[in-house]
Each structure stands twice: as C-alpha cells, then as structure tokens.
Amino acid sequence: MLERFQISESPSPSLPIWPVRIVDYQDWIQDQPPMLQSWLTANNFKAHSGQYLVAPNQDGSPAGVVLGLGEQSNLWAFGALAKNLPDGHYHLSDAINSLDLTESVIGWGLGAYEFNEYRRNINATRAILIVPEAAQRQHIYRTLTATYLVRDLINTPAEDMGPNDLASTARNVARKYSATFKVIEGNELLESGFSAIHAVGRASSRPPCLIDLQWGSANNPKLTLVGKGVCFDSGGLNLKSSAGMRRMKKDMGGAATVLALAGMIMDANLPVYLRTLIPAVDNVLSGNAFRPGDILHTRKGISVEVGDTDAEGRLILADALSEADSECPDLIVDCATLTGSARVALGTDLPALFTNDETLAEDLMRISKTKHDPLWRLPLWQPYREILDSPIADIDSTGSGRFAGAITAALFLKEFVTNTPGWAHLDLYAWNDKERPGRPKGGEAMALRTLFALLEEHYPM
C-alpha cells in the first residue's frame, strides 16, 4: 500500500524538498547560493502555493526541489509533486520549523492517487517521498487508506459496484477490525420493516439491501453513521437525461464516505460504540418500479407520497435514519450525494452541512478550515417544512415548487431523526470535475478528514 501512496519508510539517498512561504521567501532566497538565486529569479518563482521548481547542481543534475507554500502551509501545496517530479526519492527539508510534516505527507499521498483497475498502460516511473521520523505515520496511513477507498469505490463502474459488491467491501472492512456485520436483502427488507429501501431498489435485477456494521464496547457513547448507497441512479420513471445519468455511478458517494470513516474510527480505536448503516440500491426501471404518486410506508411509521422517483436517496435514508434514531445514539452523521440544489447553491467543492446542534456546527466549521477540507452550513429553515405537505400522506418526498431543494430535502430527513440529540447531514458531490493538486478528476472523499478530526476531538482516547 505504501507503494501506491508513493511514500516509503526506508532511508535511502534522496533529494531535499525545500518548502517556503511567501512571507519568508525574500529572507530565504538571500541565504541561498548565487546559482540557485539566479535560477529561481529566471524562472519567476514567487512561492505561490503548489509552485515548484527543480533546482540544478553545477553539473546540471537535480539538487533539490523548491516548493511554494503560499501565504501559509497547507497540504494541497504538496499535491502535485508525486505525479510530476522526476523519478527518484525525496525527503522534506527541516529548514522551516513550522512545517506540518504529517499534513505534508498526506498532501503528497493524496496527489499520488491513480485509478488503474481498467487500464493496461500504467506509468511505471515513481517519485517516492521518505516519511519523516517526526511525522505521525499511523495517521498518514489511516487517512490515505480511507481516502483511496472512497475514491476507488466511487470510480468503479456501476456494473462492478452494485449493492452486493458494496456489501462485500463493507464485509471486508468489518472483518479487518473484528466488527459484527449483517446484510438484510431483498424481500427480507419488507419483513424487517424497511419497505422504503425495498421500494426504491425492487426494480433492479440486483436486490436492494441494508448493510449493518457494528463495533466497539456498548459501554461507550453510541455513534451511528448512515450513508446513501445508490449504486446507480437512472432517475427511475422520472428518467434522467443521458448527461444527467453519465456520472451516476457516484451516487453511492455517501456510503463510500461513511464506510471509510468507519474504518478510520476502528483503526484509531476511538472509544465509541459504532454502528454504520448503508442502504444500498439501484434506482432503475422495470415493470415493478415505484412510481410518482405512490405512497410508501416507512420504518418510522410515516407515510410518504413520492413526488419524484429521481429523489430516491432521501427515501432509503428515511428508513436507515429511522433505525439509527430508534436507539437514540449520542450522534448520527449521514452523508449523501443528495441534491442538485446544494450544488447550485454552493458549487461542487463545498458540501452542504445541516444540523440541529449549534455546537456541533461550530466545531465542524472550525475543523474544516484547519483541515482544508471545507463545509458550508445551510439552514434547517422550519418555515419551509410546509412545502413538503401532502394532501394524502404524512409528507411529500419533494413537495411543490423548485426553490430551496437542499433545505427541503434536509427537512424531510429531519422528520426521521426525532430522538437523537446530535445529528449532522452532509449533502456532498463526492466528485472532482477537474484535476487539481492532490484532487484528481473523479471520485472524491469530501469532508472525510473533517469528520474524523471532529470525532477524535469529541471522543478522545
């Protein structure tokens, strides 16, 4: 696995990477040899974040790499190095004492990610970073392993990542940490009261299921994670356009996120009793597909009028959240690629955060800034609840009108979380539309590092 991250623990001859902030650059360059000063000036080096330059020796061979950190150090400054530096080994210079070594290595590893499962021609050249002794190795490996898992799951085509495949991955995670694991599948969902999950997934030849992973001591605070696992979303009878359907293998991004987060929690042995619930379905068409206007009976006992079969995620989450809430855990966190409205409001980079807990909101926003793993809070604006009124059921899944879609979706979910003191809902994109340092195009683990840091803070060892 370290090879995939392009990092190594083995000492070996290596070239230094000299990180420098803009504020320090003028003082730093004055202390460098004249040849290096001239080289940096000739190449218009300004120490902008992520800007790098391979510095030569007198004979033209590489002497090291000068890396710009921008205004302040952040892991993304290191994100382009693993794929772009010449083949060889590198180490981080200790010239700047404030450099966060652990975050720097994570930034390097995030940039090393490639999804090569379906490619024959793979670049064999590698730039390898030697992990500094002072870095927190276990945290680095934990973070990179979890992030790669999320990206791999989302990037895998839906043909190879159906409900059963997602369950198999979750089973492997459970085995690794000796967690208890079960799957409720197909018609068993009806017998167990998860009729909304069954209704959404019943049209597929791949049976819907509810994945249930539990770990830890029951004497610890109970933490429950819930992730939307729509392995492919055609829109159902409210069929998406071909463009709208093209990326819908990523509609299980919430499930991938909570499964990876569960792995981080167990790997760190946080003092919690963890439960992870993932409703996994395909939303496709056949003669028995659920229809707009149908009334679904949820596990909570709330009847739901289906406003749009392309708003299926909230329906499967309703059953899973009801199950989570029935145990009144200390905290529920759900993650879902839920609404296009959140993307219209915040764009693709900012997951929308909804919560009924002011302290939890403040903590998440604070941590997201320090981790460079952003969130943005949107309101659970209760006056909009009337938009979801139904004349024939307890609630309409989408309601009338086309405004405030992310808020009304969160308000819908809130109906199924009534006993738990702390709840956070993250409406995320789980995808990078373009390549950026440390963030390759494709599936992405949004808010993963923020959530884990929050849980480390809330449940200290």
C-alpha positions in Angstrom: 0.0 0.0 0.0 2.9 2.4 0.7 4.0 1.9 -2.9 0.6 3.1 -4.1 0.9 6.2 -1.9 4.4 6.8 -3.3 5.9 7.0 0.2 8.5 4.9 1.9 9.8 4.4 5.4 13.2 3.1 4.2 16.1 5.6 4.4 17.8 5.9 1.0 19.7 8.6 -0.9 17.2 11.3 -1.6 16.8 14.8 -2.8 15.5 17.5 -0.5 12.3 19.4 -0.9 12.6 23.0 0.4 9.2 24.4 1.3 9.0 28.1 1.7 6.1 30.5 2.4 5.6 33.8 0.5 6.3 35.8 3.7 9.6 34.1 4.2 10.7 33.9 0.6 12.8 37.1 0.4 14.8 36.3 3.5 15.2 32.6 2.5 16.5 33.3 -1.1 19.1 35.7 0.2 20.7 32.8 2.1 20.9 30.5 -1.0 23.8 30.1 -3.3 24.0 32.7 -6.1 23.3 30.0 -8.8 20.1 29.0 -7.1 19.1 32.6 -6.6 19.6 33.2 -10.3 17.7 30.1 -11.3 14.7 31.0 -9.2 14.6 34.5 -10.5 15.0 33.4 -14.1 12.0 31.1 -13.6 9.9 33.7 -11.9 9.5 31.7 -8.7 7.2 33.5 -6.3 6.5 30.8 -3.7 2.8 30.6 -4.6 1.0 27.6 -3.1 2.0 24.5 -5.1 4.5 26.3 -7.3 7.7 24.2 -7.5 11.0 24.2 -9.3 13.7 21.5 -9.6 17.0 23.2 -8.7 20.1 22.1 -10.6 23.6 21.4 -9.4 26.6 22.8 -11.2 26.7 19.7 -13.4 23.0 20.0 -14.3 21.8 17.2 -12.1 18.9 17.9 -9.7 20.0 19.3 -6.4 16.5 19.5 -4.8 13.1 20.9 -5.2 11.9 24.4 -4.1 8.2 24.3 -3.2 6.0 27.3 -2.6 3.5 27.2 0.3 1.7 30.4 -0.5 0.5 32.5 2.5 0.5 29.6 4.9 1.4 25.9 4.8 -1.4 23.6 3.6 -1.4 20.0 2.4 -2.6 20.9 -1.1 0.8 22.7 -1.8 2.3 19.2 -1.9 -0.5 17.7 -4.0 1.2 17.9 -7.5 4.6 16.6 -6.6 4.1 12.9 -6.6 2.9 12.8 -10.2 5.2 15.5 -11.6 8.7 15.2 -10.0 11.3 13.2 -11.8 11.7 9.5 -10.8 13.6 9.1 -7.6 13.5 9.5 -3.8 12.8 12.8 -1.9 12.7 14.0 1.7 11.3 17.1 3.4 13.9 19.6 4.5 13.6 20.6 8.1 14.7 24.2 7.2 11.2 25.5 8.1 10.3 24.5 11.7 6.6 25.4 11.3 6.1 22.9 8.5 3.4 20.4 9.4 5.2 17.2 8.3 2.2 14.9 8.7 -0.2 17.0 6.7 2.6 17.5 4.0 3.0 13.7 3.6 -0.8 13.3 3.4 -0.9 16.0 0.7 1.8 14.2 -1.3 -0.1 10.9 -0.9 -3.5 12.4 -2.0 -1.7 13.6 -5.1 -0.3 10.2 -5.9 -3.7 8.6 -6.3 -4.5 6.9 -9.6 -7.4 4.6 -10.5 -5.8 2.0 -12.8 -8.1 -1.0 -12.4 -9.2 -0.9 -16.1 -6.0 0.3 -17.8 -3.2 -1.6 -19.4 -0.6 1.1 -19.8 0.4 2.4 -16.4 3.3 4.8 -15.8 6.0 2.9 -14.0 8.1 5.8 -13.0 7.7 7.0 -9.4 8.7 9.9 -7.3 8.9 8.4 -3.7 8.8 10.5 -0.5 10.6 9.3 2.6 8.3 9.7 5.6 10.0 11.9 8.2 10.6 10.3 11.6 8.6 13.1 13.3 5.5 12.5 11.2 2.5 10.7 12.6 2.8 7.5 10.5 -0.4 5.8 11.6 -2.5 8.9 11.0 -0.9 9.3 7.5 -1.6 5.7 6.5 -5.1 5.8 8.0 -6.1 8.9 6.2 -4.7 7.8 2.8 -6.1 4.3 3.1 -9.6 5.7 3.8 -9.4 8.4 1.1 -8.2 5.9 -1.5 -11.1 3.5 -0.5 -13.7 6.3 -1.1 -12.1 7.2 -4.5 -11.9 3.6 -5.6 -15.5 2.8 -4.7 -16.9 5.8 -6.5 -14.7 5.4 -9.5 -15.6 1.8 -10.0 -18.2 1.4 -12.8 -21.7 0.5 -11.6 -21.5 -2.9 -13.4 -18.9 -3.9 -10.8 -20.2 -1.9 -7.8 -23.7 -3.0 -7.2 -25.4 -3.4 -3.8 -23.9 -6.8 -3.2 -20.4 -5.5 -4.2 -20.7 -2.6 -1.8 -21.8 -5.1 0.9 -18.8 -7.3 0.1 -16.4 -4.3 0.6 -18.1 -3.4 3.9 -17.8 -7.1 5.0 -14.1 -6.9 4.3 -13.8 -3.7 6.4 -15.7 -5.4 9.2 -13.5 -8.5 9.1 -10.3 -6.4 9.3 -11.5 -4.9 12.6 -13.5 -7.8 14.0 -16.7 -5.9 13.7 -20.1 -7.6 13.6 -21.7 -7.5 10.2 -25.0 -8.4 8.6 -27.0 -7.7 5.5 -30.8 -7.6 5.1 -31.5 -8.2 1.5 -34.4 -8.4 -1.0 -37.8 -9.3 0.5 -36.2 -9.6 3.9 -36.3 -5.8 3.9 -40.1 -5.9 3.8 -40.2 -8.5 6.7 -37.9 -6.2 8.7 -39.8 -3.0 8.1 -37.5 -1.4 5.6 -40.2 -1.0 2.9 -38.9 2.3 1.5 -35.5 0.8 0.8 -37.2 -2.1 -0.9 -39.5 0.0 -3.0 -36.7 2.1 -4.4 -34.5 -0.9 -5.2 -37.0 -3.6 -6.2 -36.9 -2.8 -10.0 -33.3 -3.9 -10.3 -32.1 -7.4 -11.0 -29.6 -6.8 -8.2 -31.6 -6.9 -4.9 -31.5 -3.9 -2.6 -30.0 -4.4 0.8 -29.3 -2.7 4.2 -25.7 -3.1 5.3 -25.2 -3.0 9.1 -21.8 -2.9 10.7 -21.3 -2.6 14.5 -18.1 -2.3 16.5 -16.9 -1.4 20.0 -18.0 -1.6 23.5 -21.6 -0.9 24.4 -20.4 1.0 27.4 -19.0 3.7 25.2 -21.0 6.6 23.7 -23.0 5.4 20.7 -22.1 6.9 17.3 -24.1 6.0 14.2 -23.1 6.7 10.6 -25.6 6.5 7.7 -24.6 6.7 4.0 -26.6 6.8 0.9 -25.7 3.8 -1.3 -27.5 4.3 -4.6 -25.1 2.3 -6.7 -26.6 3.6 -9.9 -29.3 6.2 -10.4 -31.2 6.3 -13.6 -33.8 8.6 -12.1 -36.4 5.8 -12.2 -39.6 6.6 -14.0 -38.6 10.3 -13.7 -35.8 9.3 -16.0 -32.7 11.5 -16.1 -31.2 12.8 -19.3 -28.2 11.0 -20.7 -25.9 13.8 -19.5 -27.6 13.7 -16.0 -27.1 9.9 -15.9 -23.5 9.8 -17.0 -21.8 10.1 -13.6 -24.5 8.3 -11.5 -22.1 5.6 -10.5 -21.0 8.2 -7.9 -24.5 8.3 -6.3 -23.1 5.9 -3.6 -20.5 8.5 -2.6 -22.2 9.0 0.8 -22.0 5.2 1.5 -18.3 5.2 0.5 -17.6 8.1 2.8 -19.2 6.6 5.9 -17.6 3.2 5.3 -14.2 4.8 5.0 -14.9 6.9 8.1 -15.9 3.8 10.0 -12.6 2.2 9.0 -10.7 5.2 10.4 -12.6 5.1 13.6 -11.9 1.4 14.2 -8.3 1.7 13.1 -7.8 4.5 15.7 -9.7 2.5 18.3 -11.8 5.5 19.2 -13.8 4.9 22.4 -17.3 4.7 20.8 -19.9 2.1 20.1 -20.1 2.4 16.3 -22.9 1.5 14.1 -22.8 2.0 10.3 -25.9 1.7 8.2 -25.8 1.8 4.4 -29.0 1.3 2.4 -27.7 0.0 -1.0 -29.9 0.0 -4.1 -30.1 0.6 -7.9 -32.7 3.1 -8.9 -33.7 1.7 -12.3 -36.7 0.9 -14.5 -38.8 -2.2 -14.9 -42.4 -3.2 -14.7 -42.4 -3.1 -10.9 -40.5 0.2 -10.5 -42.0 2.5 -7.9 -44.0 5.4 -9.3 -44.6 9.1 -8.7 -47.6 9.5 -6.6 -47.1 6.1 -4.8 -47.5 6.1 -1.0 -44.6 4.5 0.8 -44.8 3.2 4.4 -41.5 3.9 6.2 -39.9 2.2 9.2 -40.8 5.3 11.2 -44.5 4.8 10.6 -44.6 8.0 8.5 -46.4 7.6 5.2 -44.6 9.3 2.2 -46.1 10.4 -1.1 -43.5 10.0 -3.8 -43.1 13.4 -5.5 -40.3 12.3 -7.9 -38.6 8.9 -8.3 -35.4 10.8 -9.0 -35.4 11.9 -5.4 -34.8 8.4 -4.2 -31.9 9.0 -1.9 -34.0 10.6 0.8 -36.4 7.6 0.8 -33.8 5.0 1.5 -32.1 7.3 4.1 -35.5 7.7 5.8 -35.6 4.0 6.7 -31.9 3.9 7.7 -32.2 7.1 9.8 -35.3 5.7 11.5 -33.4 2.6 12.5 -30.5 4.7 13.7 -32.7 7.1 15.7 -34.6 4.2 17.3 -31.5 3.6 19.5 -31.1 7.3 20.4 -27.3 7.4 19.9 -25.1 10.2 21.1 -24.6 11.4 17.5 -25.9 10.5 14.0 -23.9 11.6 10.9 -25.3 10.9 7.5 -23.6 11.6 4.2 -25.3 11.6 0.8 -25.0 12.8 -2.7 -28.5 14.1 -2.3 -29.5 17.2 -4.2 -28.5 19.2 -7.3 -29.8 22.2 -5.4 -26.9 22.0 -3.0 -24.6 22.2 -5.9 -26.5 25.2 -7.4 -26.2 27.0 -4.1 -22.6 26.1 -3.2 -20.9 24.6 -6.3 -19.1 21.3 -6.5 -16.4 21.9 -3.9 -18.5 22.8 -0.9 -20.5 20.0 0.8 -23.6 21.5 2.5 -23.9 20.9 6.2 -27.2 20.8 8.0 -27.5 20.2 11.8 -29.8 20.8 14.7 -26.9 21.3 17.0 -25.2 24.7 17.2 -22.1 23.5 19.0 -21.7 20.7 16.5 -22.0 23.1 13.6 -19.4 25.4 15.1 -17.0 22.6 15.7 -17.4 21.2 12.2 -16.9 24.6 10.5 -13.8 25.3 12.6 -12.2 22.0 11.9 -13.0 22.1 8.2 -10.9 25.3 7.9 -7.9 23.9 9.7 -8.0 20.7 7.7 -8.5 22.4 4.4 -11.5 20.1 3.9 -14.4 22.6 3.6 -18.0 22.5 4.6 -20.6 25.3 4.4 -23.6 25.4 6.7 -27.1 25.8 5.3 -30.2 26.4 7.5 -32.8 23.9 8.6 -35.4 26.6 7.9 -38.5 25.3 9.5 -41.0 27.6 7.7 -40.1 25.7 4.5 -41.5 22.5 6.0 -44.9 23.3 4.7 -43.5 22.8 1.1 -43.5 19.1 1.9 -47.2 18.9 3.0 -49.1 16.2 1.2 -52.9 16.1 0.9 -53.0 12.2 1.1 -49.9 11.2 3.2 -48.0 12.4 6.2 -45.3 14.0 4.0 -44.4 14.5 0.3 -40.9 13.5 -0.6 -40.2 16.5 -2.7 -43.0 19.0 -2.2 -44.2 21.7 -4.5 -42.1 24.3 -6.2 -38.5 24.4 -7.3 -36.8 26.5 -4.7 -34.7 25.6 -1.6 -34.3 22.0 -2.7 -31.4 21.1 -0.5 -33.1 22.6 2.6 -36.4 20.8 2.0 -34.5 17.6 1.5 -32.8 18.1 4.8 -36.1 18.9 6.5 -37.5 15.7 5.1 -34.7 13.7 6.7 -35.2 15.6 9.9 -38.7 14.1 10.2 -37.0 10.7 10.8 -34.5 11.9 13.4 -36.6 12.8 16.5 -34.9 11.2 19.4 -31.2 11.8 18.9 -29.6 14.9 20.5 -26.9 15.4 17.8 -27.4 15.0 14.1 -25.4 16.2 11.1 -26.5 15.8 7.5 -23.9 16.3 4.7 -25.1 16.8 1.2 -21.9 16.3 -0.9 -20.9 16.0 -4.5 -18.2 13.3 -4.0 -16.5 14.1 -7.3 -13.9 16.3 -8.8 -14.9 17.7 -12.2 -11.3 18.7 -13.0 -7.8 17.8 -12.0 -6.2 19.9 -9.2 -3.1 19.3 -7.0 -4.0 16.4 -4.6 -7.5 16.1 -6.1 -7.6 14.0 -9.3 -10.6 14.1 -11.5 -13.1 11.6 -10.4 -14.5 10.3 -7.1 -13.5 12.3 -4.0 -13.7 11.8 -0.2 -15.2 15.2 0.7 -15.4 16.1 4.4 -13.8 12.8 5.4 -10.8 14.3 7.2 -13.0 16.9 8.8 -15.4 14.3 10.2 -12.7 12.1 11.6 -10.9 15.1 13.2 -14.3 16.1 14.8 -14.8 12.5 16.2 -11.2 12.4 17.5 -11.9 15.7 19.4 -15.3 14.6 20.7 -14.2 11.1 21.7 -10.6 11.4 22.9 -8.6 8.4 23.8 
